Amino acid sequence: MRAGPLILLYLAVVCLPLALSWMLGLPPRPLRHEVASGLGMLAFSMILAEFVLSGRFRTISGGVGLDHTIRFHQLMARTALVFALAHPFLYRWLPGPQRPWDVSRQLTLTTDFTALASGIAAFVLLPSLVMLAFNRDALGYRHELWRLLHGLGALLIAGLLLHHALEAGRYSAHPPLVWTWSTMTAIAVLSMLFVYVLKPAYQHLHPWRVSLIERLSPHQWRIRIAPKGHAGVPYEAGQFVWLNIGHSPFSLRENPFSIASAPRSGPELEFIVKGLGDFTRSLDSIAPGTTAYIDGPHGTLTADGRAEPGIALIAGGVGIAPLLGILRELRLANDPRPVTLIYGNRSAAQIAFGAQLDEMARDARVTLVHTLCEPSPGWTGEVGFVDADLLDRTFTPGQFAEWLFVLCGPPAMLTSVEEALLARGVAAGRILSERFEYD
């Protein structure tokens, strides 16, 4: 499923309450009141849809990439916030109780404070939730704590908005809207149960164990995990999983890592981990045999099924992990296409699997280009960042016109390389990358 059908489905779902409200045939009110109600209903339906967008459902993200799904989740959350904040200020209040002649509430709004209080509480909590998510890195609290608070906060807001819509809404009190809001809220709650209960329960029944942990450099580790009592998971070279080592699957203590192994190499999964953050600072204490759990695989950074005559792999730092998996898989499959790997690092000490890459480069089909920002004396490879000049020295116009380009690395590198490739005529559909940092 591609982006177009998904966006149409999203629009149909979030606009359903508006369509049902129009079909009720109630007498019209002043335009500003109708716009206010419409914005409120749109905000509520968008917030409920956010539960599904953030749930890592592969049915949804499989065709467009989990990074795009998360980005869409971020943008729609901010749009819903704007709609929700504008909603109450568009009403023109007529004080006092509802008039007997105003049965359909064309002129008056509810003065029931209980009905209004839930909306006021949601009005205060929603901006707080969005701002906490926007500044979560600067706040410095643990990811699993933020994730739990974010989920519970969103669930509380959904409950408050359901009460407010059913008790204070002019349209939402009617049976078709009551059923619609109740069903959408139930789906949101079920998605939360799936993420926080059912998925961890499945992981508990399908554990893994650490079969190898090895320090590759002062700040890089190689981790390999093997399935424990099951056959493992099917995946494509270049995908990633959320990895949890040494903790309960219900703890939410997991981190995303790309798979560096090849599907044809067996059921074990291999990762290259950089020593940053709470998890990676504890790698020295992990021993072989430690229980691990995974959520995945996820991602669309894969060359499987692509028919381009050649493949360019461009990596920065630990971004080599998924590209190494692709390179290994192509080799095991005896793929006849030429492959060029550009691998950028700060220093030679950070090059992961250097000997294995050199051995692969002995194959006439594989071209390996190293570039270092801080080379040591005697370095004979490229020097500097992965930039447009390096691309021009490495690839021919014909390769820009026909090859598949797969990128993984720091966000700044991805942006500059993508722009350079597009400027050289590489079609957007032949550039594959994934990023999870936007703001």
BAFISE-678238 format. One record per residue: y, x, z of N, C-alpha, C, CB in turn; residue in three letters. Coordinates in steps of 0.1 Angstrom, whole numbers, plus 2048, in hexadecimal, padded with zeros to 3 digits. Glycine has a CB too. Example, Ala and Ser with C-alpha at 12.3 -4.5 7.8 and 13.67 -1.06 7.14 Angstrom:
2
7C788484E7D387B84E7DF88484E7D387185AAla
7EA8808477F588984780088184F7FA88D839Ser
This chain:
439
7F480880080080080080C8098008007F680CMet
8168067F782280F7F582D8087FC8258117E6Arg
83980F7FB84580B80284A7FE7FE850815801Ala
84A7FB7F184F7EE7EC8497E27F284E7ED7DDGly
83C7E07F18357D57F88377D48078277D57F5Pro
8377E080D83A7E081C8477DB81F8377EE821Leu
8517DF81885F7DA81B8607CB8188697E2812Ile
85A7C680D85A7B880B8547B08168547B57FDLeu
8487B581A8417AF82584A7AF8328347B6828Leu
8517BA8358597BB8408657B083F85F7C9842Tyr
86B7B08348767A683287179883487C7A8824Leu
86579582E86078783085E78483E853786828Ala
85878D84685578A85486278985C84D79685AVal
86C79285B87879186388178585F88079E862Val
88078185288877584E88176884F88C77783FCys
87576885486D75B85587475285F85F75E85ALeu
87975686B88074D87388D74786D884754880Pro
89474E8658A074985E89C73E8548A7754857Leu
89174184D88C73784388872A84A88173C83BAla
88172B85587C71F85C888718862873723867Leu
89271F86789E71986C8A67108618A8723872Ser
8A67168558AD70F84A8A57028478AE71883ETrp
89870384888F6F78448906EC84E8816FC842Met
8956EF85A8966E48648A06DA86089A6EA872Leu
8AA6DD8588B46D48538BE6CE85D8AC6C884DGly
8C16D68678CA6D28718D86D286B8CA6DB87ELeu
8E16CA8718EF6C986C8F56D786D8F86BF873Pro
8FD6DB8639036E986390E6EA86E9096ED855Pro
9106F687291A6F987C925702875915700889Arg
92F70687C93970F87693171C871944713880Pro
93672286792F72D86192D73886B937732855Leu
93773B87393674687C92A744886943749884Arg
92873788A91D73489391073688C91E725898His
90F7328809037348788FF74287690372C86AGlu
90A74A87390875987290375F87F91576086DVal
90975A88A90675F8978F775D89A90E7598A2Ala
8F37508988E574D89A8DB7558918E273E898Ser
8DF7568848D775E87B8D676C87F8DD75D86DGly
8E17728838E07808888D77828948EE78688BLeu
8D877889D8CF7788A98C17778A68D376D8B3Gly
8BD76E89D8AF76C8998AA7788918AE760890Met
8B277E8888AE78A8818AC79688B8B978E877Leu
8B57978948B37A289E8A67A08A68BF7A28A8Ala
8A37948AA8977928B288A7958A98967848B7Phe
88A78F89D87E79289487D7A089187F789888Ser
8887A888F8877B688C8827BE8988947BB888Met
8867BA8A48817C18B08727BE8B18887BC8BCIle
86D7B28AF85F7B08B08577B88A585C7A18AELeu
85D7B98998567C188F8567D089285D7BF881Ala
85F7D489B85F7E289E8527E68A686B7E58A7Glu
84C7DD8AD8407E08B48357E48AB83B7D48BCPhe
8347DE89F82A7E189582D7EE88E8287D588BVal
83A7F088B83E7FC88483C80988C84D7FB880Leu
83C80889983B8138A182D8158A78448138ADSer
82380D8A281680E8A880C8178A18118008A7Gly
81181F8978088298907FC82288A80283389AArg
7FF8168847F480F87D7F381586F7F880087CPhe
7E781B86C7E582285F7E58188537D882985FArg
7E280B8567E380184B7F18018467DE7F4850Thr
7FB80284F80980184B80E80F8468127FD857Ile
80C81A84D81182784A80982E84081382F856Ser
7FD82A83D7F48328347F98358267E782C833Gly
80182B82180582D81381383381280582080CGly
81B83381C82883881B82B84482583282D81FVal
82284782E82385283782984D84482D85C831Gly
82385284F82784E85D83685385F81E854867Leu
83A85E85984886285C85285885684A870856Asp
84F85284A85884884485783B84C854845836His
84B83885184A82C85A85382D86683C82985DThr
85283986D85A83B87986983B87685684987FIle
86D84186B87B84186788083386487D84A85AArg
87782B85E87B81D85B87C816869870816852Phe
873819872874813880881816886868818888His
88682388589282788B89E81F885894836889Gln
89E81F8788AA8188718AA8098748A881A862Leu
89F80387489F7F48778A27F18858917EE873Met
89E7FA88F8A27F889D8B17F989E89B8038A6Ala
8B88028978C68038988CD7F78918CB810892Arg
8C77F28868CC7E68808CB7DA8898C57E4872Thr
8C07D988F8BE7CD8988C77CE8A48AF7CD89DAla
8CA7DA8A88D47DC8B38E27D78AF8D57EA8B8Leu
8E67DA8A38F37D689E8F47C689D8F67DC890Val
8E97C08988E87B28978E97AB8A48DB7AD88FPhe
8E17B18AE8E17AB8BB8EE7AC8C28D67B28C3Ala
8F57B78C19027B98C790D7B08C19067C78C7Leu
90C7AD8B49167A58AE9137968B09167A789FAla
9077938B39027848B490B77C8BD8F47848B8His
90D7808CA9147778D39237768D191277B8E1Pro
9297808CA9377808C993C7778BD93C78E8C7Phe
9337728B593776A8AA93875B8AD92D76C89ELeu
9337588B993374A8BD9417468C29297478C8Tyr
94673A8C09527358C694E72A8D095C72E8BBArg
95072E8DD94B7268E89537198EA94A72E8F4Trp
94C70E8EC9537028F194E6FF8FF9506F58E7Leu
95670190995270191794D6F391B95D705921Pro
9456F39269406E692B9326E39279496DB928Gly
92D6D892B91F6D492891E6CF9199196C9931Pro
9126CE9159106C99079156BA9069016CA903Gln
91C6B78FC9216A98FA9166A08F592D6A98F0Arg
9176938FA90C68A8F690C6888E790F67C8FCPro
9186898E09186878D29146948CA9266838CETrp
91169E8D190E6AB8CB8FF6AE8CD9176B78D0Asp
8F76A58C98E86A68CB8E36B38C58E169A8C6Val
8E76B68B98E26C28B18EA6CF8B58E26BF8A2Ser
8F36CE8BE8FA6DA8C39026E08B88F16E48CAArg
9096D88B09126DE8A691F6E48AC9166D389CGln
9236DE8B79306E28BD92F6EB8CA9386D68C0Leu
9246E88D19236EF8DE9176F88DE9226E58E9Thr
9187028E790D70B8EA9087098F891171A8E8Leu
8FC70E8FB8F670B9098FF7129138E8710909Thr
90070B91E90771292A8FD71493591270892FThr
8F07139328E571693C8E572593E8D7710937Asp
8E972994A8EA73894D8DC73E94C8F073A95APhe
8D17379508C473D94F8C07419418B9733955Thr
8C47389388C173B92A8C97469258C372E921Ala
8D57479298DE7529258DB75F92C8ED74E928Leu
8D775F9388D576B9408CA7749398D076794EAla
8C076E9348B677692D8BB77D9218A976E929Ser
8C47769198CA77C90E8D47879128D2771906Gly
8DC78591D8E578F9228DD79B9268ED78992EIle
8D279A92D8CA7A59318C57AD9258BE7A093AAla
8C07A691B8BC7AD90F8C77B49088B57A3905Ala
8D37AD9088DF7B39028E27C19088EB7A9903Phe
8E07C29158E37CE91C8D87D991A8E57CC92BVal
8CB7D491B8C07DD91A8BE7E390C8B47D691FLeu
8C07DB9028BD7E08F48C57EC8F08C07D58EALeu
8D27ED8F28DA7F98EF8D58058F78E97F78F1Pro
8D18029048CC80D90D8BF8139078CA80891BSer
8B680A9028AA80F8FD8AC8178F08A18038FALeu
8B48128E88B781A8DB8BD8278DE8C08118D2Val
8C78288E78CE8348EA8C583E8F18DA8318F3Met
8BC8398F98B28429008A98488F58AA83B90ALeu
8A58408EB89C8468E18A48508D889783A8D8Ala
8B184C8D68B98558CD8BB8638D48C684E8CBPhe
8BC8638E18BF86F8E88B38758F18CB86D8F1Asn
8A78718ED89C8748F589A8838F788F86E8F0Arg
89C88B8EC89B8998ED8A58A08F789C8A08DFAsp
8B189B8F68BC8A18FE8BA89D90D8C989C8FAAla
8B38929108B188E91E8A78969258AD87F91ELeu
89D89C91D8948A69238898A092A89C8AE92BGly
88689392A87A88E93286E88F92887D880937Tyr
86288E92E85689092785488591D84A891930Arg
84E88991184C88090784487390B8458868FBHis
83987691283086B91683886191F82487091DGlu
84186692884885D93185285592885086593BLeu
85985C91F86285491685B84A90E86985E90CTrp
84F84D90984784490184383790983B84A8FBArg
83F83991583B82E91E84782592183583392BLeu
85282C92585E82492886481D91C86982D92ELeu
86382391086881D90485F8109018678278F8His
85281290284A8068FF84C7FB90983B80A8FFGly
84C7FE91684E7F392085C7ED91F84B7F992ELeu
8667F691C8737F091B8747E790F87D7FB919Gly
86E7EA90486E7E28F88677D48FB8677E98ECAla
85C7D59038547C990685C7C090F8477CD90DLeu
8647C691986D7BE9218777B79198737C792CLeu
87D7BE9108887B89078827AD8FF88E7C38FEIle
8767AF8F98707A48F186E7988FA8637A98EBAla
86A79990686878E90F87578791286179291BGly
87F78E91588C78891789278190B89679391CLeu
8907879008957808F488D7748F089578A8E8Leu
8807748F38787688F087D75C8F986976A8F3Leu
87F75F90688575590F89275090A88675A91DHis
89B7599078A97569028A874D8F58B1763900His
8A07518EC89F74A8DF89A73C8E18967518D5Ala
89073A8E988A72D8EB8937248F487C72E8F1Leu
89A72A8FD8A27229078B07209028A2728914Glu
8B67298FB8C47298F88C77268E98CB7358FCAla
8BC7288E08BE7288D28BF7198CD8B472F8CBGly
8C87178C48C97098BE8BD7078B58D67088B5Arg
8B97108AD8AD70F8A48A07128AA8B0717897Tyr
8A071C8B38937228B888C7188C289672F8BFSer
89370E8C688D7048CF8846FB8C88976FD8D7Ala
8846FA8BB87C6F18B386E6F68B18836EE8A5His
8646EE8B18566F28B08536FD8A684D6E68AEPro
8576FC899853706890858714894859703882Pro
86471589A86A72189E8637268AB8797218A0Leu
86071C8B48597208C084B7278BD8567138C9Val
8447218B48377278B08397348A983071D8A6Trp
8437358A184674289A84974D8A4851740890Thr
85374A8AD8577558B684B7588C08637508BFTrp
84474E8C48387518CD82E7598C68327448D2Ser
82B7568B982175E8B282576C8AF81E7578A4Thr
83276E8AB83777B8A98377848B684577B8A3Met
83B77D8C183B7858CD82D7888D284277C8D8Thr
82377F8CF8157828D281078E8CA80D7768D0Ala
81478F8BD81079A8B58167A78BA8147988A6Ile
8227A68BF8297B28C48217B78D18387AF8C8Ala
81E7AD8DA8177B18E68097B78E28157A58EFVal
8027B18D97F57B68D57F67C48CF7EF7AD8CALeu
8017C78C88027D48C38047DE8CE80E7D58B9Ser
80B7DA8D980D7E38E47FF7E58EB8177DC8EEMet
7F77DA8EC7EA7DC8F27E17E58EA7E37CE8F4Leu
7E37E48DD7DB7ED8D47DF7FC8D67DE7E98C5Phe
7EC7FE8D77F180C8D97EE8128E780080D8D6Val
7F080A8F17EF80F8FF7E180D9057F9809907Tyr
7D98049007CC8019067C08038FC7CC7F290BVal
7C07FC8F17B57FC8E87B38098E27B67F18DELeu
7BD80F8DD7BC81C8D67B78278E07C98208D0Lys
7BE8288EC7B88328F67AA82F8FA7C1832902Pro
7A68228FB79881F8FE78F8248F3796810900Ala
7938228E678A8288DB7898378DC7908238CETyr
79583D8DF79484C8E078B8508EB7A28518E2Gln
78B8498F778384C90277484C8FE78584390EHis
7708438F57628428F075F84C8E57608348EBLeu
7698538E076785C8D576E8698D876D8578C7His
7698708E377087D8E776D8888DE76C8808F5Pro
7758938E07738A08D97728AA8E477E8A38CETrp
76E8B68E076F8C28E97758CE8E27618C58EFArg
77C8D68EA7818E28E47768EC8E278C8E88EEVal
7748F08D67698FA8D276F9088D17628F68C6Ser
77C9098CF7829168CD7919158D078091C8BFLeu
79691F8D87A49208DA7A792F8D97A991A8E7Ile
7B09338D07B39418CE7C29438CC7AB9468C2Glu
7C794D8D27D59518D07D79598C37DB9598DCArg
7DF9548B97E095B8AD7EC9658AD7E39518A1Leu
7F69618B580296A8B78089678C480C9678ABSer
81296D8C981896A8D681B95C8D88249728D8Pro
81E9548CD8239468CE81B93D8C68319458CBHis
80F9418C18079388B97F89388BE80793C8AAGln
7F292C8BE7E492B8C17DC9248B67E39238CFTrp
7D09278B67C69208AD7BD9188B67BE92A8A4Arg
7BD90B8B47B49028BB7AA8FB8B27BD8F88C4Ile
79E8FB8B67948F38AE78D8EA8B87898FD8A8Arg
78B8DD8B37848D38BC7788CE8B478E8C88C0Ile
76E8CA8BB7618C58B575F8B78BA7558CE8B7Ala
7598AE8B27568A18B774B8A18C27528978ACPro
74D8998CC7438998D773C88B8D774B89B8E5Lys
73088C8D27278808D272A8768C67298798DEGly
73287A8BC7348728B173687B8A47418698B3His
73887589973887C88C746882889733874881Ala
75087F89175E88488D76587988675D890885Gly
77087D87E77887387777987886878687287EVal
77986F85F77D87385178C875850778868847Pro
78F88084979E8838477A088A83A7A388B852Tyr
7AC88B8357B08928297B789F82D7B8889820Glu
7B58A98267BC8B68297CB8B48287B88C181FAla
7D28B88337E08B78347E58AC83E7E68B3826Gly
7DB8A48437DF89A84C7E189F85A7D488E84CGln
7E58978647E789C8717E289187B7F689E874Phe
7E08958887DC88C8937E588E89F7CD88F896Val
7E58858A87EB8878B57DF88C8BE7F187A8BBTrp
7E18988C47D789F8CB7DA89F8DA7D68AD8C6Leu
7D089B8E27D089B8F07C58A38F67CF88C8F5Asn
7C88AE8FD7BE8B79027BF8B79127C08C58FDIle
7B48B39187B38B59267B98A992E7BA8C192AGly
7BD89E9287C389392F7BC88692B7D289292CHis
7BD87C9337B886F92F7BF86A9237B986593BSer
7B786391A7BE85D90E7C88529127B4857905Pro
7C884D91E7D18439237DE8499287CB83A92DPhe
7DE8569297EA85D92F7F685F9257E686B933Ser
7F385C9187FE85E90E80286C90C80A855911Leu
7FB8769117FE8849107F888A9047FA88C91DArg
7FF8888F97FA88C8EC8058928E37F38808E4Glu
80289A8DA80B8A08D18068A18C380F8AF8D6Asn
80F89F8B980A89F8AB8088AD8A68148988A2Pro
7FD8B08A07FA8BD89A7F38BB88C7F18C68A3Phe
7F78C28827F08C28757E38C88767F98C886BSer
7DA8C386E7CC8C886D7CC8D48637C28BD869Ile
7C78DF8687C78EB85F7B98ED8597CB8F8867Ala
7AF8E685D7A28E78577A08DF84B7978E3862Ser
7958E18447928D98387878CF83A78E8E382CAla
7888C383577E8B98377708BE8337818AD82FPro
76F8C68297628CB82475C8D582D7638D0816Arg
7648DA83775F8E583F7578E084B76A8ED845Ser
7568D284D74F8CD8587578C48617498D7860Gly
7518BE86B7588B48747628BA87D74E8AC87BPro
7628C788076C8CD88977A8CD8837678DB88DGlu
7848CB88C7928CB8887988D888E7998BE88DLeu
7A18DE8867A88EA88A7B78E88897A38F6881Glu
7BE8EE8937CC8ED8937D38FA8967D08E389EPhe
7DF8FC8917E79078947F390289D7ED90F887Ile
7F49078A97FE9018B280890C8B67F78FC8BFVal
8159088B581F9118B982390F8C882C90F8B0Lys
8259198CF8289198DE8359138E18269268E4Gly
8379068E08449008E48408F38EB84D8FD8D8Leu
8488EF8F58468E28FC83C8E39088418D88F3Gly
83B8D890F8328D891B8248DA9188348CA922Asp
81F8D490D8118D690A80D8E490680D8CC8FEPhe
8158EA8FC8128F78F781490290281B8FA8EBThr
81D8FF90C81E90991781190A91F82A90691FArg
80990091E7FD9009277F090491F7FA8F292CSer
7F29099137E690D90B7DE9189117EB9118FDLeu
7E49219187DC92C91E7D29269287E5936924Asp
7D491B92E7CB9159387C090D9327D390D942Ser
7C090B9257B590391E7A990B91B7BB8FC911Ile
79E90691F79190E91D78890791378A91092AAla
78090E90B77690790376E8FD90B76D9118FCPro
76B8F29057648E790C76D8DD91275C8ED917Gly
77A8DF9137838D59187838C990F7918DB919Thr
7838BD9157828B090E7908AE90777F8A4917Thr
78F8A98FB79B8A68F37998988EC79E8B18E8Ala
7A58928E87A58868E27AF8868D67A887A8EBTyr
7AC87E8CC7B687E8C07B98708BD7B08868B4Ile
7C586E8B77C98628B17CC8658A27D685B8B8Asp
7C48608997C786488B7BA8638837CD87188AGly
7BA8688777C58708717D086786C7BF879866Pro
7DC86D86A7E88678657ED87085A7F2864870His
7F786B8527FE8738497FA87283A7FD88284DGly
80487583280187582380488281D80A86A81DThr
80588D82580789A81F7FA8A081A80E8A482ALeu
7F589A80F7E889E80A7E889E7FB7DD89580FThr
7E08A87F67DF8A97E77D38A17E27DF8B77E3Ala
7CC89B7EA7C08937E57C48897DB7B988D7F1Asp
7BC8897D07BF87F7C57CA8827BC7C18727CBGly
7D188D7BE7DC8917B57D78987A97E789A7BDArg
7DD89579E7D889B7917E18A578B7D6890787Ala
7EC8AA7927F58B478D7ED8C17898008B7797Glu
7F18C877F7EA8D477B7EB8E07847EF8D876DPro
7F38E078E7F58EB7977FB8E67A47FD8F6791Gly
7F98ED7AF7FE8E97BC8068F47C37F28E57C5Ile
8128F17C781A8FA7CE81A8F67DD8288FB7C8Ala
8179007E68178FD7F48229067FA8099017FBLeu
82C900801837907807838904816844902800Ile
83690F81E83490D82C83F916833826910831Ala
84391183F84B91984884591885685A913848Gly
84292485C83D92586983091E86B84791F873Gly
82E91687582190F87781F90386D821909886Val
8299018658278F885981C8FC8508348F6852Gly
81790885280C90D84A7FF90584D80991C84DIle
7FE8FE8597F28F885D7ED8EE8537F48F186AAla
7F48E384F7EE8DA8457EC8E08377F78CE844Pro
7F58E98347F38F08267E78F98268008F7823Leu
7E48FF8327D89078327CC8FE8317D790E840Leu
7CC8F28377C28E88357C08E48277C48DC83EGly
7CB8E281F7CA8DF8117C48EA8097D88DB80CIle
7C98F680C7C49028057B59048077CC90F809Leu
7B19038137A390481779B8FA80F7A1903826Arg
7A08ED80F7988E38097978E57FA79F8D580BGlu
7A28E97F37A28EC7E57988F77E27B08F07E0Leu
7979017EB78E90C7E877F9077EA7909177F2Arg
77C8FF7F476F8FA7F676A8F17EB76E8F3804Leu
7748EA7E57718E07DA7708E77CD77B8D57DAAla
7738F47CC7738FC7C077D8F67B67658FC7BAAsn
7898F27BB7938EC7B27988F67A979F8E57BBAsp
7988F479C79C8FE7927AB9007917968FB785Pro
7B38F87977C28F97957C890579C7C88EC79AArg
7D290B7967D991679D7E19107A97E391D793Pro
7E29197B37E99157BF7F29217C37DF9127CBVal
7FF91E7C68089287CC80C9247D981492A7C2Thr
80B92D7E380F92B7F181B9347F480392D7FBLeu
82692D7F88329357FD83193280C83F9307F7Ile
83193D81483093C82283B944829822942827Tyr
84493D83085094483684E94584585C93C833Gly
85295084A85295285985D95B85D84495985DAsn
86095C86A86A96586F86697386E86E96187DArg
85A97687385498487384698486F85698A880Ser
84198F86C83299186782998C87382F99F863Ala
82D98E87F82498A88A82297B88B82B98F897Ala
82A97388482896588581F96087983695E884Gln
81B96887081396386580596086B81196F85BIle
8019538697F494E86E7EA9508637F593F873Ala
7DE9548677D395685E7D695F8527CE948859Phe
7DE9698557E297284A7D69788437EA97D850Gly
7CC97D84A7C09838437B997983A7B798984DAla
7B896C83F7B19628377B995E82B7AE956840Gln
7C695E82C7CF95A8217CE9668177DD958825Leu
7CE97281B7CD97D8127C097D80A7CE98B819Asp
7B59798117A897880B7A896D80179D976815Glu
7AE9618047AF9567FA7B795B7EE7B594A801Met
7C19637F07CA9677E57C39707DB7D796E7EBAla
7B89757DF7B097D7D57AA9757CA7A59857DDArg
7AA9687CC7A695F7C27B195E7B87A29517C8Asp
7AE95F7AB7B895F7A17C09527A07B2962793Ala
7BA9487A67C193B7A57CC9397B07B792F7A7Arg
7CC9427BA7D49417C67DF94C7C57CC9427D3Val
7EC9487C77F79527C87FD9507D580194F7BCThr
7FE95B7DD80495B7EA8119627EB7FA9617F4Leu
81B95B7F08299617F182D96080083395B7E8Val
82E96C80683496C81484296F81482C97681DHis
84A96981C85896D81E85C96D82D862963816Thr
86397783186697983F87597A84185F986845Leu
87A97484B88997584F88C98285688D969857Cys
88398785E88599386587999D862886991874Glu
8799A385686D9AB85386E9B985A86D9AE844Pro
8639BE85D8629CC8638639D68588559CD86BSer
8669E385C8679ED8528599EE84A86A9FB858Pro
85A9F083D84F9F183584A9E482F8449F783DGly
8509D983284C9CC82D84F9CC81E8549C0834Trp
8459C78168469C78078479B980183A9CF801Thr
8469AF80A8479A180585599D80384099880EGly
85799080186498A80086B98A80E86397B7FBGlu
87998A80D88198A81988B97E81988999781AVal
88C97782489596C82588E95F82789E96C819Gly
89695482689194782788B94281A89C93D82CPhe
88393781C87E93181088992980A871927813Val
88F92E7FF89B9287F98999267EA8A79307FCAsp
8A49227E48A491F7D58A192C7CD8B19197D1Ala
8A79377D18A49437CA8969477CA8AD94F7D0Asp
88F9467D68819497D78799407CE87D9487E6Leu
87C9337CE87592A7C587692E7B787B91B7C7Leu
8829327B38849367A587C9437A18939397A2Asp
87B94C7AB8739587A98649557A98769627B3Arg
86094A7AF8519477B084C93E7A684F9417BEThr
8549347A284E92A79985692A78B85091C79FPhe
84F92678185492677385A917771849929769Thr
86291676786790876385C8FE761870909757Pro
85190375A8458FB75883F8F676483C90274FGly
83E8FF76E8388FB77B8418F1782836907784Gln
84E8F37828578E97888558DB7818668ED787Phe
8528DB7748518CF76D8448C776F8538D275EAla
83A8CE77482C8C87748258C97818248CE769Glu
8288D378A8208D57958238CB7A18228E379ATrp
8198CA7AA81B8C37B78218CD7C180E8BC7BBLeu
82B8C97C98318D27D382F8CB7E08408D47D0Phe
8288D37E98258CE7F782C8D68018158CD7F9Val
8348D080983D8D881283A8D482184C8D580FLeu
83B8DF82A83A8DC8388408E783F82B8DB83CCys
84A8E48488518EE85085D8E88578568F9846Gly
8668F185C8718EC86387A8E285B87A8F8868Pro
8808D88618888CE85A8928D485088F8C5863Pro
8998DF8558A48E584C89D8EB83F8AB8F0854Ala
8928F184188B8F78358868EB82C87E8FF83AMet
8818E183187D8D68298888D08218768CA831Leu
8948CE82789F8C88208A48D28158AB8C682AThr
8A58DF8188AA8E880D8A08E98028AD8F5814Ser
8948EA80588A8EB7FA8898DF7F287C8EF800Val
8898D37F88898C67F18948C57E78888BA7FAGlu
8A08C97EC8AC8C87E48AB8D27D88B98CB7ECGlu
8A68DE7DB8A58E87D089A8E37C68A08F57D6Ala
88F8DD7CA8858D87C188B8CD7B88798D47C8Leu
8928C47BE8978B97B78A18BE7AC89E8AE7C0Leu
8A98C87B08B38CD7A78AD8D479B8BC8D77AEAla
8A08D879D8998DF7928908D678A8908EA798Arg
8928C978C88B8BF78487D8BA7898898C4776Gly
87A8BE79586D8BA79B86F8AB79F8698C27A7Val
8668A279A86789479D8648927AC85D88C794Ala
86B8887B28698867C085B8827C487287A7C4Ala
85487C7BA8468787BD83C8847BD84186F7B2Gly
8418907B983989C7B983D8A67C583A8A47ACArg
8458A07CE8498A87DA8448A17E68598AA7DBIle
83B8A77ED8358A17F983A8A88058258A17F8Leu
83F8A180F8438A781C84389D8278518AD81BSer
8428A183384289883E84C89E849834895844Glu
85489584F85D89A85985E88F86386B89D853Arg
86089487086188A87B86E88D88385588C884Phe
87789487E88489688488F89187B8868A5888Glu
89788887F8A18828768B088387C89E873874Tyr
8B18828898BF88188F8C288E8978C0875897Asp
